[in-house]
Amino acid sequence: MIGRTKQVALVLTAVLAAGAACRNQYREAGTPGHAAPPASPAPAAAGPFTLVASGDILPHATVLERAAYDGGGDGYDFRPMLSAVQPVVSGADLALCHLATGYGTEGDPTGGPPLTAPPRLAEDLAATGYDGCSTASAHALDDGAAGVGRTLDALDRAGLRHTGTARSETEARSVALHRAGGARVAHLSYTSATGHPPPDDQPWAVNLIDADRIIADARAARRGGADVVVVSLDWGTEGQDAPDRLQLTLAGRLTASATDGHPDIDLILGTSAHVPQAYEKVNGTWVVYGLGDQIAGPLRDQRGAQDPRGNESTLGRFTFAPPDRPGGPWRVVRAEFVPQVYDLDAGRVVELGRAIAQGAELEGARDRIRDVVLSRGAGQDGLVMAE
């Protein structure tokens, strides 16, 4: 088995999606956990916005050791680790991360297994420029319901929106909303598996992938005033470059779903394979099958050897333009990817384009990432590697 494996695959039938979706509430930036009234559509004069998304943040033991060293004896500091990508992240109108683990206590993160991170990580993600995180993942329940509560409390304190896990049934029915370029952007998050099942009395603690539920939630978000709906999916086969059958089938179904001629979902962001996977335009909608791990310890193959792909990833950057006619959809007018690696020795995320321009001999990693990302013809649909 490849390292960092999911432990339990769940049958995803526990949630009554349609009923929950009909009762969705809305949490807008600046009002954590509180319902906000539905918004009116964005005005015609609204300008474009850029959305940046990154892959799994998995603070394994080696990552925690580096953050402790950078903390200089005063806790943990993840900001130096992310400093190279801070300009790209903070330069976006909306930046989303994937928090692939919950938080332990500040003095006792485990680094796995079970995998927990120090709450300080939330502050440092916000300082890097992230606006929100998806939290439905294989490790979301590693520390049970207490870990979910601790994680979401820390994200709230840092001012980061979150979606995918919940402290209450009411929160599980809510939708995280962001404002960007005059648009209201709904962010939804689901996982195909968890290492531990939800508590019997809290089946809503983590959102599990179910196509009907995702579509119902997306439509409910749209009815509530969202102009753009972004779905994060923790899915895929670990260590596999190519999207698996679940990914292909689900992507096809979700992107085919439409209401009154408009797609219900505007962008799909995939994580959990722990290696970069292809980007593809499916039924006119961009799908990122796997962003890769932005921060993680070494990935081991079946023989126990280190797999360098486990520390390669991309930042996806999508520019949305407002409707060109009243009632029309927002649309992606530019799609880019930014190759990056997490340098295990230095404990730093490296933005490959800038590093190569400065003389680093990292062309091999850049080219490997590029070839995988473009392997399903995304270049023909306009996806470009950012310079």
CORSUL-V863315 format. One record per backbone hydrogen bond with DSSP energy under -1.0 kcal/mol. CO is the residue of the C=O (numbers start at 1). NH is the residue of the N-H. Records with the same first field share a line. If there is no record, write none. Layout:
CO = NH + NH
//
This chain:
11 = 13
15 = 17
16 = 20
17 = 21
18 = 22
21 = 24
25 = 175
26 = 36
27 = 177
28 = 31
31 = 34
43 = 46
49 = 320
50 = 94
51 = 318
52 = 96
53 = 316
56 = 294 + 295
57 = 100
58 = 60
60 = 64
61 = 65
62 = 66
63 = 67
64 = 68
65 = 69
66 = 70
67 = 71 + 77
68 = 73
69 = 72
71 = 74
78 = 82
81 = 349
82 = 85
85 = 89
86 = 90
87 = 91
89 = 92
94 = 52
95 = 131 + 132
96 = 54
97 = 134
98 = 57 + 100
102 = 117
105 = 108
116 = 111
117 = 104
118 = 121
119 = 122
120 = 124
121 = 125
122 = 126
123 = 127
124 = 128
125 = 130
131 = 161
132 = 97
133 = 163
134 = 99
137 = 140
138 = 195
139 = 142
141 = 144
143 = 147
144 = 148
145 = 149
146 = 150
147 = 151
148 = 152
149 = 153
150 = 154
151 = 155
152 = 156
153 = 157
154 = 158
155 = 160
156 = 159
161 = 133
163 = 135
164 = 207
168 = 172
171 = 174
175 = 27
176 = 187
177 = 29
178 = 185
180 = 183
183 = 180
184 = 227 + 228
185 = 178
186 = 230
188 = 232
190 = 234
191 = 209
199 = 202
202 = 205
205 = 166
207 = 191
210 = 214
211 = 215
212 = 216
213 = 217
214 = 218
215 = 219
216 = 220
217 = 221
218 = 222
219 = 223
220 = 224
221 = 226
222 = 225
224 = 39
228 = 186
229 = 266 + 267
230 = 188
231 = 269
232 = 190
233 = 271
234 = 192
237 = 240
244 = 248
245 = 249
246 = 250
247 = 251
248 = 252
249 = 253
250 = 254
251 = 255
252 = 256
257 = 264
259 = 262
262 = 259
267 = 231
268 = 288
269 = 233
270 = 291
271 = 235
273 = 239
278 = 289
280 = 287
282 = 285
285 = 282
286 = 268
287 = 280
288 = 270
290 = 277
291 = 314
292 = 56
295 = 58
299 = 307
300 = 3
301 = 304
305 = 301
307 = 310
308 = 311
309 = 312
311 = 342
313 = 340
315 = 338
316 = 53
317 = 336
318 = 51
319 = 333 + 334
320 = 49
321 = 331
325 = 328
331 = 321
334 = 319
335 = 384
336 = 317
337 = 386
338 = 315
339 = 352
340 = 313
341 = 350
343 = 347 + 348
348 = 343
350 = 341
351 = 355
352 = 356
353 = 357
354 = 358
355 = 360
356 = 359
360 = 362
362 = 366
363 = 367
364 = 368
365 = 369
366 = 370
367 = 371
368 = 372
369 = 373
370 = 374
372 = 375
373 = 279
374 = 377
378 = 381 + 383
379 = 382
384 = 337
//
